[in-house]
Amino acid sequence: MTGFPWAAFAVNLAVAAGTAGAVMLLTFAVARAKGVHRLVDIAWGAAFAAVALAGYGMSAGHGDDGRRLLVTGATVLWGLRLSAHIARRGRGHGEDPRYDRLLARAPGSRDAYALRMVYLLQAALVWLISLPVQVAQYVPVPLGASAVAGGLLWAAGFACESLGDHQLARFKADPANRGRVMDRGLWSWTRHPNYFGDFLVWWGLFLLACGNGQTAALAVVSPLVMSLLLTYGSGKRLLENQLSDRPGYAAYRARTSGFVPLPPRRHPQPEDPRP
């Protein structure tokens, strides 16, 4: 690919891996001291922000300045908002049951198992999923139509994710809603507005990395992996399994789109038996 600084980008890949690993190792040390591994969820967004900032510094003099600034700002804003939201949501709570169940299966040291299966695995995922951010910072092509489309897609996803999280937080803060299913606002159009927003964010960042066909081919693994995680991995599928026994959830699921926002389905009324 003419003009793409492959040697500098290869160094950036190593720096990004080290940055993601450092964030997760620091989080592991704090979580181990506190005895609460749910802190790794807070570190997820922050690790992407750290990788983006490291890449912005490393790519100076290589990529297009406008593209570098746009993709870095978008990633940092998304990552820090997500970390702040998860930190607020978990304040005052103990360990997440997911990590209790996972670490109960540890074949030996729980700490060593947590380090391997949670922290280092998430560091590797941050490195892999951040590929569009890393690639975009080295693309020398000025911003064009694909970048504009990517920015708009990212903005739509960021708004959907942020609003969905805000609506759910307000719903849960009302004691009258304890045990009830959230089916208002965006949640009446999709059962997972936050996950759908995340989906749009990463496809938007992918478009920012599309300087040409080769950069697109290099970066596309990220939104594909994120899409699979959100729909079949630790996102939508896992959450719905946890909610399946909640009163009213079956009816909510029947009338509400599983992922892409759509108008709520209206069930036909029973036929009038009178002649």
DAJO-V444005 format. One record per residue. N is the residue number from 1. RES is the residue in one small letter. SS is DSSP state (2 for helix, 1 for strand, 0 for the rest). NEAR is the number of other ideal C-beta (glycine too) atoms within 12 Angstrom. Layout:
BEGIN
n = [N;N]
res = [RES;RES]
ss = [SS;SS]
near = [NEAR;NEAR]
END
This chain:
BEGIN
n = [1;2;3;4;5;6;7;8;9;10;11;12;13;14;15;16;17;18;19;20;21;22;23;24;25;26;27;28;29;30;31;32;33;34;35;36;37;38;39;40;41;42;43;44;45;46;47;48;49;50;51;52;53;54;55;56;57;58;59;60;61;62;63;64;65;66;67;68;69;70;71;72;73;74;75;76;77;78;79;80;81;82;83;84;85;86;87;88;89;90;91;92;93;94;95;96;97;98;99;100;101;102;103;104;105;106;107;108;109;110;111;112;113;114;115;116;117;118;119;120;121;122;123;124;125;126;127;128;129;130;131;132;133;134;135;136;137;138;139;140;141;142;143;144;145;146;147;148;149;150;151;152;153;154;155;156;157;158;159;160;161;162;163;164;165;166;167;168;169;170;171;172;173;174;175;176;177;178;179;180;181;182;183;184;185;186;187;188;189;190;191;192;193;194;195;196;197;198;199;200;201;202;203;204;205;206;207;208;209;210;211;212;213;214;215;216;217;218;219;220;221;222;223;224;225;226;227;228;229;230;231;232;233;234;235;236;237;238;239;240;241;242;243;244;245;246;247;248;249;250;251;252;253;254;255;256;257;258;259;260;261;262;263;264;265;266;267;268;269;270;271;272;273;274;275]
res = [m;t;g;f;p;w;a;a;f;a;v;n;l;a;v;a;a;g;t;a;g;a;v;m;l;l;t;f;a;v;a;r;a;k;g;v;h;r;l;v;d;i;a;w;g;a;a;f;a;a;v;a;l;a;g;y;g;m;s;a;g;h;g;d;d;g;r;r;l;l;v;t;g;a;t;v;l;w;g;l;r;l;s;a;h;i;a;r;r;g;r;g;h;g;e;d;p;r;y;d;r;l;l;a;r;a;p;g;s;r;d;a;y;a;l;r;m;v;y;l;l;q;a;a;l;v;w;l;i;s;l;p;v;q;v;a;q;y;v;p;v;p;l;g;a;s;a;v;a;g;g;l;l;w;a;a;g;f;a;c;e;s;l;g;d;h;q;l;a;r;f;k;a;d;p;a;n;r;g;r;v;m;d;r;g;l;w;s;w;t;r;h;p;n;y;f;g;d;f;l;v;w;w;g;l;f;l;l;a;c;g;n;g;q;t;a;a;l;a;v;v;s;p;l;v;m;s;l;l;l;t;y;g;s;g;k;r;l;l;e;n;q;l;s;d;r;p;g;y;a;a;y;r;a;r;t;s;g;f;v;p;l;p;p;r;r;h;p;q;p;e;d;p;r;p]
ss = [0;0;0;0;0;2;2;2;2;2;2;2;2;2;2;2;2;2;2;2;2;2;2;2;2;2;2;2;2;2;2;2;2;2;0;0;0;0;2;2;2;2;2;2;2;2;2;2;2;2;2;2;2;2;2;2;2;2;0;0;0;0;0;0;2;2;2;2;2;2;2;2;2;2;2;2;2;2;2;2;2;2;2;2;2;2;2;2;2;2;0;0;0;0;0;0;2;2;2;2;2;2;2;2;0;0;0;0;0;2;2;2;2;2;2;2;2;2;2;2;2;2;2;2;2;2;2;2;2;0;2;2;2;2;2;2;0;0;0;0;0;0;0;0;2;2;2;2;2;2;2;2;2;2;2;2;2;2;2;2;2;2;2;2;2;2;2;2;2;2;2;2;2;0;2;2;2;0;0;0;0;0;0;0;2;2;2;2;0;1;0;0;2;2;2;2;2;2;2;2;2;2;2;2;2;2;2;2;0;0;0;0;2;2;2;2;2;2;2;2;2;2;2;2;2;2;2;2;2;2;2;2;0;0;0;2;2;2;2;2;2;2;2;0;0;0;0;0;2;2;2;2;2;2;2;0;1;0;0;0;0;0;0;0;0;0;0;0;0;0;0;0;0;0;0]
near = [19;11;19;28;25;19;13;24;33;19;21;36;29;20;28;41;29;23;33;41;29;25;38;39;24;23;36;31;20;20;31;23;13;17;17;25;38;31;35;44;31;34;38;39;35;35;43;47;33;37;48;45;31;35;45;34;21;31;36;19;15;29;39;29;22;22;39;37;25;34;48;36;27;40;45;30;28;41;38;27;32;34;28;22;29;26;22;20;22;24;15;9;17;15;23;25;15;22;30;18;15;23;30;14;14;20;11;13;13;23;20;17;22;36;27;22;27;35;36;25;25;38;35;21;31;42;35;32;41;50;42;49;54;49;46;51;49;43;42;28;30;18;26;19;14;30;34;20;21;37;31;22;30;38;25;24;38;35;26;34;37;28;27;35;33;27;27;31;24;16;24;22;15;15;9;9;20;13;16;20;28;34;27;23;23;32;35;23;27;34;37;35;40;40;41;37;39;41;38;39;45;44;34;41;50;43;38;51;47;34;37;20;15;21;37;28;19;28;40;26;24;39;35;23;29;39;27;22;27;34;25;20;18;29;28;30;21;22;26;25;16;17;23;17;12;21;13;19;23;16;15;28;25;17;23;33;24;26;28;23;29;18;12;22;16;10;10;6;6;7;7;6;5;5;4]
END
